[in-house]
Amino acid sequence: MIPLNGLTMPYRRTENVTRRLAARHAAIIAAAREAASEGGMAAVQIAPVARRAGIAAGTVYRYFPGKTDLVAALLSEMAEREIGALRRAADVAPGPLSALSAVVMTFATRALRNRRLAFAAIAEPVDAELDAARLTFRRALAAEFAVRIAAAIAGRHLPEQDATLAAAALCGLLVEGLIGPLAPDAAGREREVVQSLTLVALRALGVADPRARGVVVQTALPAAGDA
């Protein structure tokens, strides 16, 4: 509150202040993402993240009281970014089945580009508090898959099935095939791995093999620069 002519008026942030605060928040999240990319969620600590962002640790604490809050914000930002990428891929597809294929291939391609970060966000063993935050991210991914599966069922491109259950199974398939401990080394053959996993997914969802192969071949992989 600030005094004005004897009256107490509520303080209002100027545009510049709001912009500066948002930029600092974004810098902290970017630094946290870099740390997780290199060392997993265990590396997302307030002091090291502050150093990466070029600000004081006390400033980070003003935005995030503790590590759990910072990790939760990072996962929220990642979920928004990933879901946005999946939706953009689906939006340009010519039909529901192609949209489903595009969503799977986009997720797979992006996960392989940064397996360490994807593993940290989805599958890395963490303590209970962090796991609760990460579960929100996984649910958001599964929900997006479920939307695409349901649309393909409604268009009679897939047999009748529980879209929510199928989406959960699809998440498991992609996580184990791409970033889990059993996942093969995809270095140098990312395109092959993405297409193979997408083909497996479509077959599992009930698409006949010849058609599944056709859909996979016709689905464009996301460009390296896609955000």
C-alpha positions as CSV (number, residue, x, y, z in Angstrom):
1,M,0.0,0.0,0.0
2,I,1.3,3.5,-0.8
3,P,0.0,6.8,0.8
4,L,-1.5,9.4,-1.6
5,N,-2.9,12.7,-0.2
6,G,-3.4,11.1,3.1
7,L,-5.2,8.1,1.7
8,T,-3.7,4.6,1.5
9,M,-3.9,3.3,-2.1
10,P,-3.1,-0.3,-3.2
11,Y,0.2,-0.7,-5.0
12,R,0.0,-1.6,-8.6
13,R,2.8,-3.0,-10.6
14,T,3.8,-1.2,-13.7
15,E,4.1,-3.0,-17.0
16,N,7.9,-2.8,-16.8
17,V,7.9,-4.3,-13.3
18,T,5.5,-7.1,-14.3
19,R,7.6,-7.8,-17.4
20,R,10.8,-7.9,-15.3
21,L,9.3,-10.3,-12.8
22,A,8.1,-12.6,-15.5
23,A,11.5,-12.6,-17.2
24,R,13.2,-13.5,-14.0
25,H,10.7,-16.3,-13.4
26,A,11.3,-17.6,-16.9
27,A,15.1,-17.4,-16.3
28,I,14.8,-19.5,-13.1
29,I,12.7,-22.1,-14.9
30,A,15.1,-22.2,-17.8
31,A,18.0,-22.7,-15.4
32,A,16.1,-25.5,-13.6
33,R,15.4,-27.2,-17.0
34,E,19.1,-27.1,-17.9
35,A,20.0,-28.5,-14.5
36,A,17.5,-31.4,-14.9
37,S,18.8,-32.0,-18.5
38,E,22.2,-32.6,-17.1
39,G,21.7,-34.3,-13.7
40,G,18.0,-35.1,-13.4
41,M,15.7,-33.7,-10.8
42,A,18.3,-34.3,-8.0
43,A,20.3,-31.5,-9.7
44,V,17.4,-29.0,-9.4
45,Q,18.6,-27.2,-6.2
46,I,18.0,-23.6,-5.3
47,A,21.6,-22.4,-5.1
48,P,22.9,-24.1,-8.3
49,V,19.8,-22.9,-10.2
50,A,20.3,-19.4,-9.0
51,R,23.9,-19.4,-10.2
52,R,22.8,-20.7,-13.6
53,A,20.2,-17.9,-13.8
54,G,22.7,-15.3,-12.7
55,I,20.7,-14.2,-9.7
56,A,21.0,-14.5,-5.9
57,A,19.6,-17.6,-4.2
58,G,17.4,-15.4,-2.0
59,T,15.8,-14.1,-5.2
60,V,14.9,-17.6,-6.2
61,Y,13.4,-18.2,-2.8
62,R,11.0,-15.3,-3.3
63,Y,9.6,-17.1,-6.3
64,F,9.9,-20.6,-5.0
65,P,10.0,-21.3,-1.2
66,G,11.6,-24.7,-1.7
67,K,12.9,-27.3,-4.2
68,T,9.5,-29.0,-4.4
69,D,7.9,-25.7,-5.5
70,L,10.6,-25.1,-8.1
71,V,10.3,-28.7,-9.5
72,A,6.5,-28.4,-9.6
73,A,6.8,-25.2,-11.6
74,L,9.3,-26.7,-13.9
75,L,7.1,-29.7,-14.6
76,S,4.1,-27.4,-15.1
77,E,6.1,-25.4,-17.7
78,M,7.3,-28.6,-19.4
79,A,3.7,-30.0,-19.5
80,E,2.4,-26.8,-21.1
81,R,5.3,-26.9,-23.6
82,E,4.9,-30.6,-24.5
83,I,1.1,-30.6,-24.7
84,G,1.3,-27.5,-26.9
85,A,3.7,-29.3,-29.3
86,L,1.4,-32.4,-29.4
87,R,-1.7,-30.2,-30.1
88,R,0.1,-28.3,-32.9
89,A,1.1,-31.6,-34.5
90,A,-2.4,-33.0,-34.3
91,D,-4.0,-29.7,-35.6
92,V,-2.2,-30.0,-39.0
93,A,-3.0,-33.7,-39.5
94,P,-5.7,-34.6,-42.1
95,G,-7.8,-36.8,-39.9
96,P,-8.2,-38.4,-36.4
97,L,-5.9,-41.4,-37.0
98,S,-3.2,-39.3,-38.6
99,A,-3.5,-36.9,-35.6
100,L,-3.0,-39.7,-33.2
101,S,0.0,-40.9,-35.2
102,A,1.4,-37.3,-35.2
103,V,0.9,-37.0,-31.5
104,V,2.8,-40.2,-30.8
105,M,5.6,-39.4,-33.2
106,T,6.0,-35.9,-31.9
107,F,6.2,-37.1,-28.3
108,A,8.7,-39.8,-29.2
109,T,10.9,-37.5,-31.3
110,R,11.0,-34.8,-28.5
111,A,11.8,-37.4,-25.8
112,L,14.7,-38.8,-27.8
113,R,16.1,-35.3,-28.4
114,N,16.6,-35.0,-24.6
115,R,16.3,-38.4,-23.0
116,R,17.8,-37.2,-19.7
117,L,15.3,-34.5,-19.2
118,A,12.4,-36.7,-20.4
119,F,13.4,-39.4,-18.0
120,A,13.7,-36.9,-15.1
121,A,10.3,-35.5,-15.9
122,I,8.5,-38.8,-16.3
123,A,10.3,-41.9,-14.9
124,E,13.2,-41.0,-12.7
125,P,12.9,-42.3,-9.1
126,V,12.3,-39.4,-6.8
127,D,10.9,-38.7,-3.3
128,A,7.1,-38.8,-2.6
129,E,6.7,-35.0,-2.8
130,L,8.3,-34.6,-6.2
131,D,6.6,-37.7,-7.5
132,A,3.2,-36.1,-6.7
133,A,4.1,-33.1,-8.8
134,R,5.4,-35.3,-11.6
135,L,2.2,-37.4,-11.7
136,T,0.4,-34.3,-12.7
137,F,2.6,-34.1,-15.8
138,R,2.1,-37.7,-16.6
139,R,-1.7,-37.3,-16.3
140,A,-1.6,-34.4,-18.7
141,L,0.2,-36.5,-21.3
142,A,-2.2,-39.4,-20.8
143,A,-5.2,-37.1,-21.1
144,E,-3.9,-35.7,-24.4
145,F,-3.4,-39.2,-25.8
146,A,-6.9,-40.2,-24.6
147,V,-8.4,-37.3,-26.5
148,R,-6.7,-38.4,-29.7
149,I,-7.7,-42.1,-29.2
150,A,-11.3,-41.2,-28.5
151,A,-11.5,-39.1,-31.6
152,A,-10.1,-41.9,-33.7
153,I,-12.7,-44.3,-32.1
154,A,-15.5,-41.9,-32.9
155,G,-14.3,-41.7,-36.5
156,R,-14.4,-45.5,-36.7
157,H,-10.6,-45.6,-37.3
158,L,-10.1,-47.7,-34.1
159,P,-12.2,-50.4,-32.6
160,E,-14.3,-49.6,-29.5
161,Q,-12.2,-49.5,-26.4
162,D,-11.6,-47.6,-23.2
163,A,-9.7,-44.6,-24.4
164,T,-8.4,-43.7,-20.9
165,L,-7.1,-47.1,-20.3
166,A,-5.6,-47.3,-23.8
167,A,-3.9,-43.9,-23.2
168,A,-2.3,-45.1,-20.0
169,A,-1.0,-48.2,-21.7
170,L,0.3,-46.1,-24.6
171,C,2.2,-43.9,-22.1
172,G,3.8,-47.0,-20.6
173,L,4.8,-48.3,-24.1
174,L,6.4,-45.0,-25.0
175,V,8.2,-44.5,-21.7
176,E,9.7,-48.0,-21.7
177,G,10.5,-47.9,-25.4
178,L,12.1,-44.5,-25.4
179,I,13.6,-43.5,-22.0
180,G,13.2,-46.5,-19.6
181,P,16.1,-48.7,-18.6
182,L,15.1,-51.3,-21.2
183,A,15.0,-48.8,-24.1
184,P,17.5,-49.5,-26.9
185,D,20.2,-47.0,-27.8
186,A,18.6,-44.8,-30.4
187,A,21.6,-42.8,-31.3
188,G,21.9,-42.4,-35.1
189,R,18.6,-44.2,-35.7
190,E,16.1,-41.9,-34.0
191,R,13.7,-41.9,-37.1
192,E,13.7,-45.7,-37.2
193,V,12.9,-46.0,-33.5
194,V,10.2,-43.3,-33.6
195,Q,8.5,-45.0,-36.6
196,S,8.8,-48.5,-35.1
197,L,7.3,-47.4,-31.8
198,T,4.4,-45.6,-33.5
199,L,3.7,-48.7,-35.6
200,V,3.6,-50.8,-32.5
201,A,1.3,-48.3,-30.8
202,L,-1.2,-48.2,-33.7
203,R,-1.2,-52.0,-34.0
204,A,-1.8,-52.3,-30.2
205,L,-4.8,-49.9,-30.5
206,G,-6.3,-52.1,-33.2
207,V,-5.1,-50.7,-36.6
208,A,-4.6,-53.4,-39.2
209,D,-0.9,-53.7,-40.0
210,P,-1.0,-52.5,-43.7
211,R,-3.0,-49.4,-42.7
212,A,-0.8,-48.7,-39.7
213,R,2.3,-48.8,-41.8
214,G,0.8,-46.4,-44.3
215,V,-0.2,-43.9,-41.6
216,V,3.3,-44.0,-40.1
217,V,5.0,-43.5,-43.4
218,Q,2.7,-40.6,-44.3
219,T,3.1,-38.8,-40.9
220,A,5.9,-36.2,-41.0
221,L,8.4,-36.2,-38.1
222,P,8.7,-32.9,-36.3
223,A,11.5,-30.6,-37.4
224,A,14.5,-30.3,-35.2
225,G,13.8,-26.7,-34.5
226,D,10.2,-27.2,-33.3
227,A,9.7,-25.8,-29.8
